[in-house]
Amino acid sequence: MSVHEQFAEDLALYALGSLEGAERDALEAHLKECALCRRELEVLRGDLSVLALTTAGPKPPARSRQRLMSAIANEPRVPAAGPATASRRRSWWPVLGWVTAAALALVCIGLMRQNSSLQQDMASLRAQFTDQGSKLEQANEVMATLLDPDSQKIELVAAGNKPEPRGKAIYQRRNRNLIFLASNLAPLPAEKIYELWLFPANGGAPIAAGVFKPDARGSATVVNPPLPEGIEAKNFAVTLEPESGSHEHPRGTPVIVGVGE
């Protein structure tokens, strides 16, 4: 048996970090003098590194696995020659158990990464469903306001002039929902804006119900502006205000005012 065959088993165990005691010291002393064994040790370490870093799945690269298995299969079977020789014989079962545990750990890491990705996808889907649910709820509120027989429907016409600009306010006091539709409005002068007002039935001060700009055809829509709770509307009106809006009370000229149905 050659010197290289004598240290073949110890090289594999040394690469796995399982060689200890006098055998480890003897091998390290031999490695300082033997370039061939040092190269073989580096090859074994490289194969084990490739095997450990394989995270794409439980199957290691075929070439690295083959090299490791070949190194194990080619280990010389030296007959027992006494207590000293018997102490060098080691079972490969602990080594194989270590390799199996490492492979299982890599599989678990891969499954954990897949689970994290699935959780992120589920969170994204939940956010999309929540957004769609909010839009559907708003659409249902609009339809409920339009169809509710208790909603006030007030037509707005040009003040003191032929009814060219028109508007309709549909107001649901119970839920503070307001839908206002306007048409045939004149283009806005520079630094001006239209503002909608709610006039309470109790004679209180007018309440600002939103500013808006008509499109090129003179049409505009105001949907559910912020309004106080429980206010019964007597009338609605649209005035021409400064671009920043009036907010406290109408300051501009009325453009269209409401006529209750």
C-alpha positions in Angstrom: 0.0 0.0 0.0 1.4 3.4 -1.0 1.6 6.4 1.2 -1.1 8.1 -0.8 -3.5 5.2 -0.3 -2.7 5.2 3.4 -4.0 8.8 3.7 -6.8 8.5 1.1 -9.6 7.9 3.8 -8.1 10.6 6.0 -8.2 13.2 3.2 -11.9 12.8 2.7 -12.6 13.0 6.4 -10.3 16.0 6.7 -12.2 17.8 3.9 -15.4 17.2 5.8 -13.9 18.4 9.1 -14.4 15.0 10.8 -10.7 14.0 11.3 -9.4 14.6 14.8 -6.6 13.7 17.1 -3.4 12.0 16.1 -4.7 11.1 12.6 -5.4 14.8 11.9 -1.9 15.8 13.1 -0.3 13.0 11.0 -2.2 14.0 7.9 -1.4 17.7 8.3 2.3 16.8 8.6 2.1 14.7 5.5 0.3 17.5 3.6 3.2 19.8 4.2 5.5 17.5 2.3 3.1 16.0 -0.4 1.9 18.2 -3.2 -0.2 15.4 -4.7 -2.2 15.0 -1.5 -2.7 18.7 -1.2 -4.1 18.9 -4.7 -6.5 16.0 -4.0 -7.6 17.7 -0.8 -8.4 21.0 -2.7 -10.4 18.9 -5.2 -12.4 17.3 -2.5 -13.0 20.6 -0.8 -14.2 22.2 -4.1 -16.6 19.3 -4.7 -18.1 19.6 -1.2 -18.5 23.4 -1.6 -20.4 23.0 -4.9 -22.6 20.4 -3.2 -23.3 22.6 -0.2 -24.1 25.7 -2.3 -26.6 24.0 -4.6 -29.9 25.6 -3.5 -31.9 25.2 -6.7 -33.2 21.8 -5.6 -32.3 18.7 -3.6 -30.2 17.2 -6.4 -26.5 18.3 -6.4 -24.5 18.8 -9.7 -23.9 15.3 -11.2 -20.1 15.9 -11.7 -19.5 16.9 -8.1 -21.7 14.2 -6.7 -19.9 11.6 -8.8 -16.4 12.8 -7.7 -17.4 12.5 -4.0 -19.0 9.1 -4.5 -16.0 7.9 -6.4 -13.6 9.0 -3.7 -15.7 7.1 -1.1 -16.0 4.0 -3.3 -12.2 3.9 -4.1 -11.2 3.9 -0.5 -8.8 1.0 0.1 -9.8 -1.8 2.4 -6.7 -2.4 4.5 -6.8 -5.7 6.5 -6.7 -5.3 10.2 -3.0 -5.3 11.4 -3.4 -4.6 15.0 -4.9 -2.0 17.4 -3.1 0.9 15.7 -4.4 0.0 12.3 -7.9 -0.8 13.6 -8.1 2.7 15.2 -7.7 4.2 11.8 -10.7 2.4 10.4 -13.8 4.6 10.5 -17.3 4.0 9.4 -18.6 6.2 6.6 -22.1 6.2 8.1 -21.5 9.5 10.1 -20.2 11.1 7.0 -23.1 10.1 4.9 -25.4 11.2 7.6 -23.8 14.7 7.6 -24.2 14.9 3.8 -27.9 13.8 4.0 -28.5 16.4 6.8 -26.9 19.1 4.6 -29.0 18.2 1.6 -32.2 18.3 3.7 -31.2 21.7 5.1 -30.8 23.0 1.6 -34.2 21.7 0.6 -35.7 23.4 3.7 -34.1 26.7 2.7 -35.5 26.4 -0.8 -39.0 25.7 0.6 -38.8 28.7 3.0 -37.9 31.0 0.1 -40.8 29.7 -2.0 -43.1 30.2 1.0 -41.9 33.8 1.4 -42.5 34.5 -2.3 -46.0 33.0 -2.0 -46.8 35.2 1.0 -45.7 38.3 -0.9 -48.0 37.3 -3.8 -50.9 36.8 -1.4 -50.4 40.2 0.2 -50.4 41.9 -3.2 -53.6 40.1 -4.2 -55.2 41.1 -0.9 -54.3 44.8 -1.6 -55.8 44.6 -5.1 -59.0 43.0 -3.7 -59.3 45.7 -1.0 -58.9 48.5 -3.6 -61.5 46.8 -5.9 -63.8 46.4 -2.9 -63.6 50.1 -2.1 -64.4 51.1 -5.6 -67.4 48.7 -5.7 -68.7 50.0 -2.4 -68.5 53.6 -3.7 -70.3 52.6 -6.9 -73.0 50.9 -4.8 -73.4 54.1 -2.7 -73.8 56.2 -5.9 -76.5 53.8 -7.2 -78.3 53.7 -3.9 -78.4 57.5 -3.8 -79.8 57.7 -7.4 -82.5 55.1 -6.7 -83.5 56.1 -3.2 -87.0 57.5 -3.3 -86.1 59.7 -0.3 -83.3 61.4 -2.1 -84.0 65.1 -3.0 -83.8 65.8 -6.7 -83.4 69.5 -7.4 -83.0 70.9 -10.9 -80.7 73.9 -11.3 -81.4 76.4 -14.1 -79.8 79.7 -15.3 -80.6 82.5 -12.8 -82.9 85.1 -14.4 -82.1 83.9 -17.9 -83.1 81.2 -20.3 -82.3 77.8 -19.0 -79.2 77.0 -21.0 -76.8 76.0 -18.2 -78.4 73.2 -16.3 -77.6 71.2 -13.2 -79.2 68.4 -11.1 -78.5 67.7 -7.5 -79.4 64.3 -6.0 -79.0 64.5 -2.2 -79.4 61.7 0.4 -79.5 63.4 3.8 -79.3 60.1 5.8 -75.9 59.1 4.4 -74.7 62.6 3.4 -74.4 61.5 -0.2 -74.6 64.1 -2.9 -74.4 63.7 -6.7 -74.4 66.8 -8.8 -74.5 66.8 -12.6 -74.1 70.0 -14.7 -74.2 70.7 -18.4 -73.9 73.7 -20.8 -71.8 75.7 -18.4 -69.9 78.6 -19.9 -66.1 78.4 -20.0 -64.5 79.7 -16.9 -62.9 83.2 -16.9 -59.2 83.4 -15.9 -58.6 82.7 -12.2 -62.2 81.7 -11.6 -63.9 78.5 -10.6 -67.5 77.2 -10.1 -68.5 76.3 -6.6 -71.6 74.3 -5.5 -73.5 75.4 -2.3 -76.1 73.6 -0.1 -78.7 75.9 1.5 -80.0 74.3 4.7 -83.8 74.0 5.2 -83.4 75.5 8.7 -82.2 78.8 7.3 -78.6 78.4 8.4 -75.6 79.6 6.5 -74.9 78.1 3.0 -72.5 75.1 3.1 -69.7 74.7 0.5 -70.2 71.5 -1.4 -67.2 71.4 -3.7 -65.5 73.4 -6.4 -65.3 72.1 -10.0 -64.3 73.0 -13.6 -66.4 72.0 -16.6 -65.0 70.1 -19.5 -64.9 71.4 -23.1 -68.6 70.7 -23.5 -69.6 72.5 -20.4 -70.3 69.3 -18.4 -69.2 68.7 -14.8 -69.8 66.3 -11.9 -69.4 66.5 -8.2 -69.8 63.2 -6.2 -70.1 62.9 -2.5 -68.2 66.0 -1.2 -67.6 66.2 2.5 -70.8 67.5 4.2 -72.1 67.8 7.8 -74.3 65.1 9.1 -78.1 65.4 9.2 -78.5 68.6 7.2 -81.8 68.8 5.3 -81.4 70.7 2.0 -83.7 73.5 1.0 -81.9 74.4 -2.2 -78.6 74.2 -4.1 -76.8 76.8 -6.2 -73.6 77.2 -8.2 -71.7 80.5 -8.1 -68.6 81.8 -9.9 -65.9 82.3 -7.3 -62.1 83.0 -7.1 -60.0 80.0 -8.2 -59.1 79.2 -4.6 -62.9 78.9 -3.7 -65.0 80.8 -1.2 -65.6 78.0 1.3 -67.3 80.2 4.0 -70.1 81.9 2.0 -70.9 82.7 -1.6 -69.1 85.8 -2.8 -69.6 85.5 -6.5 -72.6 85.8 -8.8 -75.1 82.9 -8.9 -74.9 81.0 -12.2 -77.6 78.4 -11.6 -79.9 78.0 -8.6 -82.1 75.1 -7.5 -85.8 74.6 -7.9 -87.1 71.8 -5.7 -89.3 69.1 -7.3 
